[in-house]
Amino acid sequence: MAIYSMTGYGKGVAEKDGLKITVELKSVNHRFLDLNIKLPKTFAFAEDALRKILQAKVERGHVDVYVNFEDGRKDKFKVAVDYDLAEQYILIAKELKEKYGVDNNLGTSEIIRIPDVVSQVADENDEDTLLSLIKESAIMAADNLNAMRSVEGKSLVDDLLNKIKGISDVLPQIQALAPIAVEEYRDKLRDRVEDYLKETPIDEVKLINEIAFYSDKVCTDEEITRLYTHIAHFQSIVEAGGAIGKKLDFIVQEMNRETNTIGSKCNYAQITERVVYLKSEIEKIREQVQNLV
């Protein structure tokens, strides 16, 4: 299954009989699917259908939806007459003439200039045509958006897997350095004890116990084993594809937790240096994962 980024742009255009609808989609990352639809007021009838199409086509992300309408027809409108309103004006004109004796000069040309007596109305068939064009252009825009998000998603995944490999390569180094850290601690501890006790013999049993306690305290085998498990899980989720962003985000949090534990256990400089690298790479992964659907 394809893996999608949440960032992208898509455009769709549909035309028929001089009518042209353009739908543009711009998306950025968001925890859920958040549609911000901007329609001309006269297109309110199409919002629900447009929303359903995009909900079926787009997974997650904040999506700004722009709908543009162009009417290239010669006869854009039909003329409608409000005969009841015209009749009221005619009757009023007669009453005024009879009551005040003034001339009744209300002719046809004057009547059609009265507001709302004559008005332009859209063709009754326009709504069906426009709705069909909006659906067509919205599907095209969503497909183009997903195509772009798929390309970016693949690029993100390739980079993520490279970073995961880098993390995996560092873990054996930490494992190899752990015994060296214990040896150095043993040597330093012995030197300090000898310096303190001077001529007094060292209690080897206590010294060994102290070294064993330290070795157990700084042991990171469990954390590294869990990190290997998280890495394998991360890779398997990526291989499965689909909507993986939330799953990977959880795994990255767990990886960060284990890395922090390793850092808190070991104050050995060479291990600390690698822990800093791990934390830096995990943070980069976290930022990128949050842009995946």
WORAMO-V533459 format. One record per pair of residues at least 6 apart in sequence whose C-alpha atoms are under 6 Angstrom apart, sorted by the first residue. I is the first residue (numbers start at 0). J is the second residue. If there is no record, write none. Layout:
I:J
I:J
This chain:
0:240
0:241
1:240
1:241
2:149
2:152
2:240
2:241
3:148
3:149
3:152
3:291
3:292
4:148
4:151
4:152
4:290
4:291
4:292
5:27
5:28
5:60
5:290
5:291
5:292
6:26
6:27
7:25
7:26
7:144
7:147
7:148
8:24
8:25
8:144
9:23
9:24
9:140
9:143
9:144
10:22
10:23
10:140
11:21
11:22
11:136
11:139
11:140
12:20
12:21
12:136
13:19
13:20
13:132
13:136
17:71
17:72
18:70
19:68
19:69
20:67
20:68
21:66
21:67
22:65
22:66
22:136
22:137
23:64
23:65
24:63
24:64
25:62
25:63
26:61
26:62
27:60
27:61
28:60
28:61
28:290
29:60
29:61
31:59
31:60
32:59
32:60
32:61
33:61
34:62
35:63
35:64
36:64
37:64
37:65
38:66
45:130
59:292
76:119
76:120
76:121
77:119
77:120
78:118
78:119
79:117
79:118
80:116
80:117
81:116
85:116
96:103
111:117
173:270
181:214
217:264
217:265
222:257
226:254
242:292
244:288
244:291
244:292
